[in-house]
């Protein structure tokens, strides 16, 4: 039913109307505001970078 829309979006490289699958990790998702998810991602990335720099400098 949406084939024409998806094909046009693909040709225009416009993901807004493409079928983009969530993958297996969808079950790990929880109901929280986007800002909370972004903050968590930034916090985790910051911890990763700090650990990487510590390992690199050892």
PQR file of N, CA, C, O and H, with PARSE charges and radii, in Angstrom:
ATOM      1  N   UNK A   1       0.797  -1.187   0.000 -0.4000 1.5000
ATOM      2  CA  UNK A   1       0.000   0.000   0.000 -0.0000 2.0000
ATOM      3  C   UNK A   1       0.856   1.276   0.000  0.5500 1.7000
ATOM      4  O   UNK A   1       0.452   2.303  -0.545 -0.5500 1.4000
ATOM      5  N   UNK A   2       2.026   1.196   0.610 -0.4000 1.5000
ATOM      6  CA  UNK A   2       2.891   2.381   0.679 -0.0000 2.0000
ATOM      7  C   UNK A   2       4.117   2.261  -0.228  0.5500 1.7000
ATOM      8  O   UNK A   2       5.060   3.045  -0.122 -0.5500 1.4000
ATOM      9  H   UNK A   2       2.354   0.361   1.052  0.4000 1.0000
ATOM     10  N   UNK A   3       4.089   1.282  -1.108 -0.4000 1.5000
ATOM     11  CA  UNK A   3       5.251   1.015  -1.964 -0.0000 2.0000
ATOM     12  C   UNK A   3       5.690   2.251  -2.746  0.5500 1.7000
ATOM     13  O   UNK A   3       6.879   2.568  -2.771 -0.5500 1.4000
ATOM     14  H   UNK A   3       3.322   0.645  -1.194  0.4000 1.0000
ATOM     15  N   UNK A   4       4.756   2.952  -3.381 -0.4000 1.5000
ATOM     16  CA  UNK A   4       5.126   4.114  -4.191 -0.0000 2.0000
ATOM     17  C   UNK A   4       5.779   5.201  -3.340  0.5500 1.7000
ATOM     18  O   UNK A   4       6.760   5.819  -3.753 -0.5500 1.4000
ATOM     19  H   UNK A   4       3.790   2.694  -3.361  0.4000 1.0000
ATOM     20  N   UNK A   5       5.230   5.426  -2.158 -0.4000 1.5000
ATOM     21  CA  UNK A   5       5.787   6.437  -1.256 -0.0000 2.0000
ATOM     22  C   UNK A   5       7.196   6.034  -0.822  0.5500 1.7000
ATOM     23  O   UNK A   5       8.110   6.859  -0.820 -0.5500 1.4000
ATOM     24  H   UNK A   5       4.433   4.924  -1.823  0.4000 1.0000
ATOM     25  N   UNK A   6       7.367   4.751  -0.452 -0.4000 1.5000
ATOM     26  CA  UNK A   6       8.682   4.282   0.007 -0.0000 2.0000
ATOM     27  C   UNK A   6       9.708   4.339  -1.110  0.5500 1.7000
ATOM     28  O   UNK A   6      10.859   4.709  -0.875 -0.5500 1.4000
ATOM     29  H   UNK A   6       6.625   4.081  -0.454  0.4000 1.0000
ATOM     30  N   UNK A   7       9.311   3.979  -2.319 -0.4000 1.5000
ATOM     31  CA  UNK A   7      10.240   4.023  -3.447 -0.0000 2.0000
ATOM     32  C   UNK A   7      10.652   5.455  -3.772  0.5500 1.7000
ATOM     33  O   UNK A   7      11.823   5.720  -4.043 -0.5500 1.4000
ATOM     34  H   UNK A   7       8.376   3.678  -2.510  0.4000 1.0000
ATOM     35  N   UNK A   8       9.700   6.370  -3.746 -0.4000 1.5000
ATOM     36  CA  UNK A   8      10.019   7.778  -4.007 -0.0000 2.0000
ATOM     37  C   UNK A   8      10.946   8.324  -2.923  0.5500 1.7000
ATOM     38  O   UNK A   8      11.873   9.079  -3.216 -0.5500 1.4000
ATOM     39  H   UNK A   8       8.748   6.154  -3.526  0.4000 1.0000
ATOM     40  N   UNK A   9      10.694   7.944  -1.679 -0.4000 1.5000
ATOM     41  CA  UNK A   9      11.548   8.388  -0.582 -0.0000 2.0000
ATOM     42  C   UNK A   9      12.953   7.832  -0.731  0.5500 1.7000
ATOM     43  O   UNK A   9      13.930   8.536  -0.476 -0.5500 1.4000
ATOM     44  H   UNK A   9       9.940   7.330  -1.442  0.4000 1.0000
ATOM     45  N   UNK A  10      13.063   6.582  -1.139 -0.4000 1.5000
ATOM     46  CA  UNK A  10      14.380   5.974  -1.332 -0.0000 2.0000
ATOM     47  C   UNK A  10      15.141   6.686  -2.446  0.5500 1.7000
ATOM     48  O   UNK A  10      16.335   6.955  -2.309 -0.5500 1.4000
ATOM     49  H   UNK A  10      12.269   6.010  -1.346  0.4000 1.0000
ATOM     50  N   UNK A  11      14.463   6.988  -3.538 -0.4000 1.5000
ATOM     51  CA  UNK A  11      15.122   7.692  -4.652 -0.0000 2.0000
ATOM     52  C   UNK A  11      15.572   9.084  -4.235  0.5500 1.7000
ATOM     53  O   UNK A  11      16.608   9.567  -4.691 -0.5500 1.4000
ATOM     54  H   UNK A  11      13.494   6.768  -3.649  0.4000 1.0000
ATOM     55  N   UNK A  12      14.801   9.726  -3.373 -0.4000 1.5000
ATOM     56  CA  UNK A  12      15.132  11.077  -2.906 -0.0000 2.0000
ATOM     57  C   UNK A  12      16.057  11.054  -1.697  0.5500 1.7000
ATOM     58  O   UNK A  12      16.418  12.106  -1.169 -0.5500 1.4000
ATOM     59  H   UNK A  12      13.960   9.334  -3.002  0.4000 1.0000
ATOM     60  N   UNK A  13      16.442   9.852  -1.256 -0.4000 1.5000
ATOM     61  CA  UNK A  13      17.276   9.685  -0.058 -0.0000 2.0000
ATOM     62  C   UNK A  13      16.659  10.414   1.135  0.5500 1.7000
ATOM     63  O   UNK A  13      17.337  11.133   1.868 -0.5500 1.4000
ATOM     64  H   UNK A  13      16.149   8.998  -1.685  0.4000 1.0000
ATOM     65  N   UNK A  14      15.367  10.208   1.304 -0.4000 1.5000
ATOM     66  CA  UNK A  14      14.596  10.859   2.363 -0.0000 2.0000
ATOM     67  C   UNK A  14      14.021   9.795   3.286  0.5500 1.7000
ATOM     68  O   UNK A  14      13.005   9.185   2.951 -0.5500 1.4000
ATOM     69  H   UNK A  14      14.816   9.624   0.709  0.4000 1.0000
ATOM     70  N   UNK A  15      14.641   9.553   4.443 -0.4000 1.5000
ATOM     71  CA  UNK A  15      14.214   8.460   5.320 -0.0000 2.0000
ATOM     72  C   UNK A  15      12.857   8.671   6.002  0.5500 1.7000
ATOM     73  O   UNK A  15      12.320   7.740   6.602 -0.5500 1.4000
ATOM     74  H   UNK A  15      15.466  10.048   4.716  0.4000 1.0000
ATOM     75  N   UNK A  16      12.303   9.870   5.918 -0.4000 1.5000
ATOM     76  CA  UNK A  16      11.047  10.140   6.616 -0.0000 2.0000
ATOM     77  C   UNK A  16       9.922   9.188   6.208  0.5500 1.7000
ATOM     78  O   UNK A  16       9.056   8.870   7.022 -0.5500 1.4000
ATOM     79  H   UNK A  16      12.738  10.627   5.431  0.4000 1.0000
ATOM     80  N   UNK A  17       9.931   8.736   4.960 -0.4000 1.5000
ATOM     81  CA  UNK A  17       8.850   7.875   4.482 -0.0000 2.0000
ATOM     82  C   UNK A  17       9.319   6.475   4.100  0.5500 1.7000
ATOM     83  O   UNK A  17       8.594   5.731   3.439 -0.5500 1.4000
ATOM     84  H   UNK A  17      10.635   8.995   4.298  0.4000 1.0000
ATOM     85  N   UNK A  18      10.535   6.118   4.517 -0.4000 1.5000
ATOM     86  CA  UNK A  18      11.054   4.774   4.253 -0.0000 2.0000
ATOM     87  C   UNK A  18      10.694   3.848   5.407  0.5500 1.7000
ATOM     88  O   UNK A  18      10.396   4.303   6.512 -0.5500 1.4000
ATOM     89  H   UNK A  18      11.124   6.722   5.054  0.4000 1.0000
ATOM     90  N   UNK A  19      10.723   2.566   5.145 -0.4000 1.5000
ATOM     91  CA  UNK A  19      10.536   1.579   6.209 -0.0000 2.0000
ATOM     92  C   UNK A  19      11.896   1.343   6.853  0.5500 1.7000
ATOM     93  O   UNK A  19      12.774   0.711   6.264 -0.5500 1.4000
ATOM     94  H   UNK A  19      10.964   2.196   4.248  0.4000 1.0000
ATOM     95  N   UNK A  20      12.058   1.851   8.052 -0.4000 1.5000
ATOM     96  CA  UNK A  20      13.317   1.686   8.779 -0.0000 2.0000
ATOM     97  C   UNK A  20      13.028   0.809   9.989  0.5500 1.7000
ATOM     98  O   UNK A  20      12.303   1.214  10.897 -0.5500 1.4000
ATOM     99  H   UNK A  20      11.346   2.364   8.530  0.4000 1.0000
ATOM    100  N   UNK A  21      13.585  -0.372   9.999 -0.4000 1.5000
ATOM    101  CA  UNK A  21      13.274  -1.352  11.030 -0.0000 2.0000
ATOM    102  C   UNK A  21      14.064  -1.077  12.292  0.5500 1.7000
ATOM    103  O   UNK A  21      15.192  -0.589  12.234 -0.5500 1.4000
ATOM    104  H   UNK A  21      14.174  -0.701   9.261  0.4000 1.0000
ATOM    105  N   UNK A  22      13.468  -1.390  13.437 -0.4000 1.5000
ATOM    106  CA  UNK A  22      14.087  -1.114  14.731 -0.0000 2.0000
ATOM    107  C   UNK A  22      15.112  -2.173  15.124  0.5500 1.7000
ATOM    108  O   UNK A  22      16.032  -1.873  15.885 -0.5500 1.4000
ATOM    109  H   UNK A  22      12.551  -1.786  13.484  0.4000 1.0000
ATOM    110  N   UNK A  23      14.983  -3.379  14.638 -0.4000 1.5000
ATOM    111  CA  UNK A  23      15.939  -4.428  14.965 -0.0000 2.0000
ATOM    112  C   UNK A  23      15.565  -5.201  16.211  0.5500 1.7000
ATOM    113  O   UNK A  23      14.491  -5.010  16.780 -0.5500 1.4000
ATOM    114  H   UNK A  23      14.235  -3.622  14.020  0.4000 1.0000
ATOM    115  N   UNK A  24      16.464  -6.077  16.627 -0.4000 1.5000
ATOM    116  CA  UNK A  24      16.208  -6.967  17.756 -0.0000 2.0000
ATOM    117  C   UNK A  24      16.175  -6.245  19.096  0.5500 1.7000
ATOM    118  O   UNK A  24      15.513  -6.699  20.029 -0.5500 1.4000
ATOM    119  H   UNK A  24      17.337  -6.232  16.164  0.4000 1.0000
ATOM    120  N   UNK A  25      16.884  -5.125  19.197 -0.4000 1.5000
ATOM    121  CA  UNK A  25      16.995  -4.423  20.462 -0.0000 2.0000
ATOM    122  C   UNK A  25      15.735  -3.699  20.900  0.5500 1.7000
ATOM    123  O   UNK A  25      15.692  -3.126  21.989 -0.5500 1.4000
ATOM    124  H   UNK A  25      17.422  -4.756  18.439  0.4000 1.0000
ATOM    125  N   UNK A  26      14.727  -3.719  20.073 -0.4000 1.5000
ATOM    126  CA  UNK A  26      13.489  -3.016  20.414 -0.0000 2.0000
ATOM    127  C   UNK A  26      12.934  -3.468  21.754  0.5500 1.7000
ATOM    128  O   UNK A  26      12.361  -2.665  22.490 -0.5500 1.4000
ATOM    129  H   UNK A  26      14.762  -4.184  19.188  0.4000 1.0000
ATOM    130  N   UNK A  27      13.096  -4.731  22.075 -0.4000 1.5000
ATOM    131  CA  UNK A  27      12.592  -5.243  23.359 -0.0000 2.0000
ATOM    132  C   UNK A  27      13.319  -4.646  24.553  0.5500 1.7000
ATOM    133  O   UNK A  27      12.809  -4.681  25.673 -0.5500 1.4000
ATOM    134  H   UNK A  27      13.562  -5.383  21.477  0.4000 1.0000
ATOM    135  N   UNK A  28      14.508  -4.096  24.322 -0.4000 1.5000
ATOM    136  CA  UNK A  28      15.273  -3.476  25.404 -0.0000 2.0000
ATOM    137  C   UNK A  28      14.849  -2.027  25.646  0.5500 1.7000
ATOM    138  O   UNK A  28      15.249  -1.416  26.637 -0.5500 1.4000
ATOM    139  H   UNK A  28      14.922  -4.067  23.412  0.4000 1.0000
ATOM    140  N   UNK A  29      14.047  -1.487  24.748 -0.4000 1.5000
ATOM    141  CA  UNK A  29      13.611  -0.097  24.875 -0.0000 2.0000
ATOM    142  C   UNK A  29      12.649   0.048  26.043  0.5500 1.7000
ATOM    143  O   UNK A  29      11.908  -0.873  26.389 -0.5500 1.4000
ATOM    144  H   UNK A  29      13.722  -1.983  23.943  0.4000 1.0000
ATOM    145  N   UNK A  30      12.684   1.230  26.636 -0.4000 1.5000
ATOM    146  CA  UNK A  30      11.738   1.504  27.705 -0.0000 2.0000
ATOM    147  C   UNK A  30      11.035   2.827  27.438  0.5500 1.7000
ATOM    148  O   UNK A  30      11.470   3.618  26.601 -0.5500 1.4000
ATOM    149  H   UNK A  30      13.286   1.978  26.356  0.4000 1.0000
ATOM    150  N   UNK A  31       9.967   3.052  28.145 -0.4000 1.5000
ATOM    151  CA  UNK A  31       9.142   4.231  27.937 -0.0000 2.0000
ATOM    152  C   UNK A  31       9.709   5.387  28.747  0.5500 1.7000
ATOM    153  O   UNK A  31       9.467   5.501  29.949 -0.5500 1.4000
ATOM    154  H   UNK A  31       9.613   2.410  28.825  0.4000 1.0000
ATOM    155  N   UNK A  32      10.474   6.249  28.064 -0.4000 1.5000
ATOM    156  CA  UNK A  32      11.045   7.409  28.725 -0.0000 2.0000
ATOM    157  C   UNK A  32      11.132   8.552  27.714  0.5500 1.7000
ATOM    158  O   UNK A  32      11.122   8.305  26.508 -0.5500 1.4000
ATOM    159  H   UNK A  32      10.671   6.156  27.088  0.4000 1.0000
ATOM    160  N   UNK A  33      11.217   9.773  28.175 -0.4000 1.5000
ATOM    161  CA  UNK A  33      11.310  10.908  27.260 -0.0000 2.0000
ATOM    162  C   UNK A  33      12.592  10.853  26.429  0.5500 1.7000
ATOM    163  O   UNK A  33      13.601  10.300  26.867 -0.5500 1.4000
ATOM    164  H   UNK A  33      11.226   9.974  29.154  0.4000 1.0000
ATOM    165  N   UNK A  34      12.545  11.423  25.243 -0.4000 1.5000
ATOM    166  CA  UNK A  34      13.717  11.433  24.361 -0.0000 2.0000
ATOM    167  C   UNK A  34      14.899  12.120  25.033  0.5500 1.7000
ATOM    168  O   UNK A  34      16.038  11.680  24.882 -0.5500 1.4000
ATOM    169  H   UNK A  34      11.725  11.872  24.887  0.4000 1.0000
ATOM    170  N   UNK A  35      14.639  13.193  25.773 -0.4000 1.5000
ATOM    171  CA  UNK A  35      15.733  13.909  26.449 -0.0000 2.0000
ATOM    172  C   UNK A  35      16.468  12.998  27.428  0.5500 1.7000
ATOM    173  O   UNK A  35      17.687  13.090  27.571 -0.5500 1.4000
ATOM    174  H   UNK A  35      13.713  13.551  25.896  0.4000 1.0000
ATOM    175  N   UNK A  36      15.737  12.134  28.089 -0.4000 1.5000
ATOM    176  CA  UNK A  36      16.341  11.194  29.026 -0.0000 2.0000
ATOM    177  C   UNK A  36      17.219  10.186  28.287  0.5500 1.7000
ATOM    178  O   UNK A  36      18.305   9.841  28.752 -0.5500 1.4000
ATOM    179  H   UNK A  36      14.747  12.060  27.972  0.4000 1.0000
ATOM    180  N   UNK A  37      16.749   9.724  27.153 -0.4000 1.5000
ATOM    181  CA  UNK A  37      17.528   8.777  26.345 -0.0000 2.0000
ATOM    182  C   UNK A  37      18.808   9.433  25.839  0.5500 1.7000
ATOM    183  O   UNK A  37      19.876   8.821  25.870 -0.5500 1.4000
ATOM    184  H   UNK A  37      15.867  10.004  26.776  0.4000 1.0000
ATOM    185  N   UNK A  38      18.704  10.675  25.373 -0.4000 1.5000
ATOM    186  CA  UNK A  38      19.881  11.391  24.874 -0.0000 2.0000
ATOM    187  C   UNK A  38      20.878  11.616  26.010  0.5500 1.7000
ATOM    188  O   UNK A  38      22.078  11.412  25.823 -0.5500 1.4000
ATOM    189  H   UNK A  38      17.837  11.172  25.347  0.4000 1.0000
ATOM    190  N   UNK A  39      20.398  12.033  27.185 -0.4000 1.5000
ATOM    191  CA  UNK A  39      21.280  12.242  28.332 -0.0000 2.0000
ATOM    192  C   UNK A  39      21.986  10.951  28.726  0.5500 1.7000
ATOM    193  O   UNK A  39      23.185  10.955  29.005 -0.5500 1.4000
ATOM    194  H   UNK A  39      19.423  12.198  27.336  0.4000 1.0000
ATOM    195  N   UNK A  40      21.245   9.847  28.747 -0.4000 1.5000
ATOM    196  CA  UNK A  40      21.840   8.557  29.088 -0.0000 2.0000
ATOM    197  C   UNK A  40      22.923   8.185  28.083  0.5500 1.7000
ATOM    198  O   UNK A  40      23.988   7.699  28.465 -0.5500 1.4000
ATOM    199  H   UNK A  40      20.272   9.844  28.520  0.4000 1.0000
ATOM    200  N   UNK A  41      22.657   8.410  26.811 -0.4000 1.5000
ATOM    201  CA  UNK A  41      23.641   8.097  25.768 -0.0000 2.0000
ATOM    202  C   UNK A  41      24.900   8.941  25.935  0.5500 1.7000
ATOM    203  O   UNK A  41      26.013   8.429  25.813 -0.5500 1.4000
ATOM    204  H   UNK A  41      21.793   8.805  26.500  0.4000 1.0000
ATOM    205  N   UNK A  42      24.730  10.225  26.212 -0.4000 1.5000
ATOM    206  CA  UNK A  42      25.873  11.114  26.412 -0.0000 2.0000
ATOM    207  C   UNK A  42      26.667  10.699  27.647  0.5500 1.7000
ATOM    208  O   UNK A  42      27.897  10.658  27.614 -0.5500 1.4000
ATOM    209  H   UNK A  42      23.826  10.641  26.312  0.4000 1.0000
ATOM    210  N   UNK A  43      25.965  10.392  28.733 -0.4000 1.5000
ATOM    211  CA  UNK A  43      26.648   9.960  29.969 -0.0000 2.0000
ATOM    212  C   UNK A  43      27.453   8.690  29.731  0.5500 1.7000
ATOM    213  O   UNK A  43      28.597   8.586  30.172 -0.5500 1.4000
ATOM    214  H   UNK A  43      24.966  10.425  28.760  0.4000 1.0000
ATOM    215  N   UNK A  44      26.857   7.721  29.034 -0.4000 1.5000
ATOM    216  CA  UNK A  44      27.556   6.458  28.767 -0.0000 2.0000
ATOM    217  C   UNK A  44      28.750   6.676  27.848  0.5500 1.7000
ATOM    218  O   UNK A  44      29.802   6.066  28.041 -0.5500 1.4000
ATOM    219  H   UNK A  44      25.927   7.805  28.676  0.4000 1.0000
ATOM    220  N   UNK A  45      28.594   7.542  26.851 -0.4000 1.5000
ATOM    221  CA  UNK A  45      29.707   7.832  25.940 -0.0000 2.0000
ATOM    222  C   UNK A  45      30.837   8.524  26.683  0.5500 1.7000
ATOM    223  O   UNK A  45      32.011   8.249  26.431 -0.5500 1.4000
ATOM    224  H   UNK A  45      27.740   8.037  26.694  0.4000 1.0000
ATOM    225  N   UNK A  46      30.494   9.408  27.584 -0.4000 1.5000
ATOM    226  CA  UNK A  46      31.502  10.113  28.380 -0.0000 2.0000
ATOM    227  C   UNK A  46      32.304   9.135  29.236  0.5500 1.7000
ATOM    228  O   UNK A  46      33.527   9.239  29.324 -0.5500 1.4000
ATOM    229  H   UNK A  46      29.541   9.631  27.789  0.4000 1.0000
ATOM    230  N   UNK A  47      31.618   8.193  29.861 -0.4000 1.5000
ATOM    231  CA  UNK A  47      32.292   7.166  30.663 -0.0000 2.0000
ATOM    232  C   UNK A  47      33.218   6.336  29.780  0.5500 1.7000
ATOM    233  O   UNK A  47      34.352   6.048  30.163 -0.5500 1.4000
ATOM    234  H   UNK A  47      30.624   8.108  29.790  0.4000 1.0000
ATOM    235  N   UNK A  48      32.739   5.954  28.605 -0.4000 1.5000
ATOM    236  CA  UNK A  48      33.546   5.171  27.667 -0.0000 2.0000
ATOM    237  C   UNK A  48      34.813   5.931  27.280  0.5500 1.7000
ATOM    238  O   UNK A  48      35.907   5.367  27.291 -0.5500 1.4000
ATOM    239  H   UNK A  48      31.818   6.188  28.293  0.4000 1.0000
ATOM    240  N   UNK A  49      34.664   7.209  26.939 -0.4000 1.5000
ATOM    241  CA  UNK A  49      35.822   8.013  26.525 -0.0000 2.0000
ATOM    242  C   UNK A  49      36.817   8.128  27.669  0.5500 1.7000
ATOM    243  O   UNK A  49      38.021   7.996  27.451 -0.5500 1.4000
ATOM    244  H   UNK A  49      33.775   7.667  26.931  0.4000 1.0000
ATOM    245  N   UNK A  50      36.339   8.370  28.877 -0.4000 1.5000
ATOM    246  CA  UNK A  50      37.239   8.471  30.024 -0.0000 2.0000
ATOM    247  C   UNK A  50      37.996   7.166  30.246  0.5500 1.7000
ATOM    248  O   UNK A  50      39.200   7.186  30.500 -0.5500 1.4000
ATOM    249  H   UNK A  50      35.360   8.478  29.054  0.4000 1.0000
ATOM    250  N   UNK A  51      37.312   6.051  30.154 -0.4000 1.5000
ATOM    251  CA  UNK A  51      37.988   4.749  30.322 -0.0000 2.0000
ATOM    252  C   UNK A  51      38.994   4.506  29.219  0.5500 1.7000
ATOM    253  O   UNK A  51      40.091   4.006  29.470 -0.5500 1.4000
ATOM    254  H   UNK A  51      36.334   6.035  29.947  0.4000 1.0000
ATOM    255  N   UNK A  52      38.623   4.863  27.989 -0.4000 1.5000
ATOM    256  CA  UNK A  52      39.539   4.692  26.866 -0.0000 2.0000
ATOM    257  C   UNK A  52      40.799   5.522  27.065  0.5500 1.7000
ATOM    258  O   UNK A  52      41.910   5.034  26.863 -0.5500 1.4000
ATOM    259  H   UNK A  52      37.733   5.270  27.785  0.4000 1.0000
ATOM    260  N   UNK A  53      40.622   6.780  27.462 -0.4000 1.5000
ATOM    261  CA  UNK A  53      41.789   7.642  27.672 -0.0000 2.0000
ATOM    262  C   UNK A  53      42.659   7.135  28.815  0.5500 1.7000
ATOM    263  O   UNK A  53      43.885   7.210  28.735 -0.5500 1.4000
ATOM    264  H   UNK A  53      39.719   7.177  27.626  0.4000 1.0000
ATOM    265  N   UNK A  54      42.052   6.627  29.864 -0.4000 1.5000
ATOM    266  CA  UNK A  54      42.797   6.070  30.988 -0.0000 2.0000
ATOM    267  C   UNK A  54      43.609   4.865  30.541  0.5500 1.7000
ATOM    268  O   UNK A  54      44.780   4.737  30.899 -0.5500 1.4000
ATOM    269  H   UNK A  54      41.056   6.566  29.929  0.4000 1.0000
ATOM    270  N   UNK A  55      42.997   3.981  29.762 -0.4000 1.5000
ATOM    271  CA  UNK A  55      43.709   2.801  29.252 -0.0000 2.0000
ATOM    272  C   UNK A  55      44.839   3.204  28.321  0.5500 1.7000
ATOM    273  O   UNK A  55      45.923   2.621  28.363 -0.5500 1.4000
ATOM    274  H   UNK A  55      42.046   4.085  29.471  0.4000 1.0000
ATOM    275  N   UNK A  56      44.591   4.190  27.488 -0.4000 1.5000
ATOM    276  CA  UNK A  56      45.583   4.630  26.515 -0.0000 2.0000
ATOM    277  C   UNK A  56      46.794   5.254  27.198  0.5500 1.7000
ATOM    278  O   UNK A  56      47.925   5.110  26.732 -0.5500 1.4000
ATOM    279  H   UNK A  56      43.711   4.663  27.454  0.4000 1.0000
ATOM    280  N   UNK A  57      46.552   5.939  28.288 -0.4000 1.5000
ATOM    281  CA  UNK A  57      47.628   6.618  29.005 -0.0000 2.0000
ATOM    282  C   UNK A  57      48.348   5.718  30.003  0.5500 1.7000
ATOM    283  O   UNK A  57      49.306   6.151  30.643 -0.5500 1.4000
ATOM    284  H   UNK A  57      45.634   6.056  28.667  0.4000 1.0000
ATOM    285  N   UNK A  58      47.907   4.487  30.142 -0.4000 1.5000
ATOM    286  CA  UNK A  58      48.541   3.575  31.110 -0.0000 2.0000
ATOM    287  C   UNK A  58      49.754   2.901  30.519  0.5500 1.7000
ATOM    288  O   UNK A  58      50.407   2.104  31.193 -0.5500 1.4000
ATOM    289  H   UNK A  58      47.129   4.135  29.622  0.4000 1.0000
TER
END
